[in-house]
Structure formats: structure tokens, C-alpha cells
């Protein structure tokens, strides 16, 4: 049985300055933290990119949620660094250092998406199978709504997220919500998931033991770009049959894009994939129309606090 | 009977650089204008704010769609002017001058909103009742979908829009669509309305006469801000009962906002209003949670081309 402790927990909002649910919740909790206090746990709400929040823009110089690379974190500090790189170094000092025993135990990073992803928990690794167990509890806790788990562990795709500073990084992605908009339904969903996650951590720290279990996850498989002309201009849209169908199976031959002249582009991959982040606003600049995933069942061992 | 002519028609996209349907359609039509060509009509597709489009942002220095004031249009040109003011002067030269006989007959200005407004036609004045007649035809043309008409004529609220350069300005607002996202359903709706509008102009120029009729419109009544604390921070969200309910009646006592502590703020105005632009992303900075309107029936006289 593995032993871990979950004593220091941070809640990040505003890693992207136009994703309003996390920004609003974290600002509320900075003013009054009663709602996120749990016995035996230090919970710290924190706005990670305050300048982007002020401007209501995703970022100022560069995407903070891709800025936590070893290179950036070890760069000599100076005024010529992009704002988000300086900010990453500060965050790493407060909540890290990344990869060290001093790092925070858990960081929940609160995000919104324009995609119809519901409440998605994003895990960066299945090394810590205990995390999966925790997620499983959360999944149950917010039933009857489903709470898919996206596992971003991939041999080629590296994200260097803000939350990666913690020992156990957890992204919470809730949508659909336009950038710069606060919707009450999305706000309440995020609030409920966080409540159950913190309740779990309290139970865990009280010594409650959780037996082994199996967990269904969607593992990142590939990225799919929009069709483009030779100048790089987008020449098609996500097909209406695929739009808003995050987490639903896409089979070879299924419609994927609709060209502006009305013709259909079909999926030609091998086997069934489960697309997500479909038509996310912020991913146009990343040449990404959606992410494909594969379903997997992972087995999580028993966990108990240290 | 009034006599008018509709010979020069412009179609504006990108007045806001992150409203993707109009930008995409206008760029398609600049490459190949066959779809918008009509007998006896000069149709000019035009990107109004190319720098904002390039950055995928609403504007660079200031909102172009509020920049067409007499003061801006007559300001001495110079490098120190905000980008959008310079651009307004250029657009006024090409498609105006505003208020002059040389101005374009019609400008369709293509917009998207994050609000659930469907396809809305926006008129700035009911002085030109013939416009209403045209809109009525368009409304019928795109049936069974409804196509509400928003009349922004108001003694206090002045907009100074890009399209106001034309003799007959028509805004087309289609949603819901997040900023920076292109959705196929919204794209197709906009394309269909434009098709029918141009078809109508062709028929009109061929001498088809339209008898008098009555037209239902929503006239702008008031703006409603989010509840705020003494520091100006927003402390509530659009209530779930109101969210996405653009054009539906709001009666005194109906829920309007939901405070972050869960309490409800109710509408306390006099009589029924019809809210629209509910929770539009771009209107947070304008201190506007939604616009209220009143329903009116206007009578449009017969029209025939000059």
C-alpha cells in the first residue's frame, strides 16, 4: 500500500485570464476562505496570471499554462523575460520547487473551455495511481453528472502546466462557456466538484482507507488540425455532427469537418477515438481542432494517508 | 409611396475581430464573390478591422463599432489617433461620407454574440420604414426560424456603428457563438439570411412592388448592469432562469441575477420587457448584463424602387 499525505493544497484561478469561473471562485475564496477550509489541510486560493485577468485575455506575452518548462524555471531572472515566464518562476518559488519534496501536495487548476466537455478532471500522469482513486471518489460524488478523466500522459505531447509544480496536479476543465463570460450553471458545477474534492482530502487525512478499484480514463492520443489551404488558412469547420459531441465515439468514416463549399471530410484513422476539446477557441492558434483520446481502464491500488 | 434605390451594397465582416462567422464569410466572398452577386447591384465584401482580425481580438485601441461619431470622422488625421478612429475615417471615405448622397445605399454588418439571440436584424432607425418591409420579407424568407428585429433608435443611447455610414444600415447579429470560435450552425444561419437579403434587393431593383404591412419589432428600452460592490466588482451572475432566454418576456418579480451566495435578485421594473444581449462577453466592460426591449408593431408603407 502506498502512503501519501495531502496537507498543502492550492487552488489556482486565472491561469488563463478570460476563463471566468475559476477567476470568480478564487477571488471569492481569497476574500472569504470558509468554504474551502478543511480540517488538517492548508488550502490556498491563488490568482496565477493577474495581468491577464485584468485585461480579460488568455495571456499577456505567452501561455502561462505551457510556461513551466525546466528551461523557463531555471532561466536567469530579468526584465527582458516574458511576463508569464517571470510569473512561472514566482509561482514555482511559492508552490514548488517543481519536483522537490517542498512542493505543494495538490494543485487544483480551474479552467473553462468553449467545448462541450462538462466537468473534466485532467491528470498528467498515471504514475500516481492514488490520484485516480481520488478522482473516482469525486466522480461518484458529483453523480448523476458524469465527470470524465482526461489523462494527458503522452510520449510526445508535453504541456508544462502551471499545476505541474505540485506533486499531484489536477486540472479541472468545465464547459461550454465562452471566454470572458460567467455562466451560473458552469460556475456551480465547478464549485460542486471542488467541494467534493476537498471533502475527500479531509476524509483521506482522517485516515479513511480506500480499497483498490478500477477507473475509466480517456488517454490523449493525437491532435487534429483544421483543414488548411497552402497559405495556412483554415478552409473548413468542425462538422455539425461532431460539434458539441465531446467524449462521444468517432469511428472511421464519421463526418469530422465541413468545408465551406458544403463537402464533408470524414475521419480516416484506425479504430474508434473519443474526441474532446472540440472547437476550443484558444486552440485555433495551436493548430488544433480537437484532441483524440482512447478509452482505458486503469487499476488503482489501495491508498491511505502516510 | 416612397421611392428609393438599392444599387450599392456593402457587406462588412470583422468590425469586431473575434466574431468569426462574418470574418470567414467576407473573406470567402473577397476571394470569390459569385455567391453575393445580384443583377443590377454592386456588392462589396469588406473587412473593416483587419488588425483586430489578425489578433483575433474585439478591437486594438477602441471599439470600431462605436467610433463613427461626427467628432471622430472630422478629426484632423494623424498618427496619434487611435487605430480604429483612423480606420473609421478610411471606411467613411470609401463607403460614405456618412449622411451624404454619395454614401452606399445599404451596409450589412455581420456580427456574432455569445448571447442566445438567434439571427437578429438590427435597425438603427424607423425613419426608413421601407427597411422594415425589407426585413419583413427576410423574416419570412428564413422561416421557420424566427428572425427578430431589434430597433436601436433611442433618445439617449447612441451607438455610432460602422454600418451607420450607409443610407440604410443593417446589423446582423447571430448567436450563440463564443468569441474566436467558428460554429457551422451559426455560419450557415448567417449565410442564409444574407442570401435572402440579397435576393430581396434584386427583386426590389427589378421593380417588384411591396404593399404596406405591419412589422413587429423589439425597441431598445434600457441597459441593465450586473450587481456590483462599492469597488465596482461584479457580485452576481445572470440568473439561470434568465440565461439563454433572449427575446422571452421578463415580468416584474421574475429572477434576474443570482448572487454568489445563492440569493436571487428579481426584476423590479414596470411592466413586461424582452431582454436581449443577455450575458454577452463584450458587454462586461460596457457595464451591461443585458439590454431590455419593448415590443412594438410598426406600420410600413408600400415601397418600390426609384
Interface residues (C-beta under 8 A of the other chain):
Chain A: X24 X27 X28 X56 X57 X114 X176 X177 X178 X179 X180 X181 X182 X183 X184 X185 X187 X233 X234 X237 X238 X239 X240 X243 X258 X260 X279 X280 X281 X282 X284 X285
Chain B: X24 X27 X28 X56 X57 X114 X176 X177 X178 X179 X180 X181 X182 X183 X184 X185 X187 X233 X234 X237 X238 X239 X240 X243 X258 X260 X279 X280 X281 X282 X284 X285
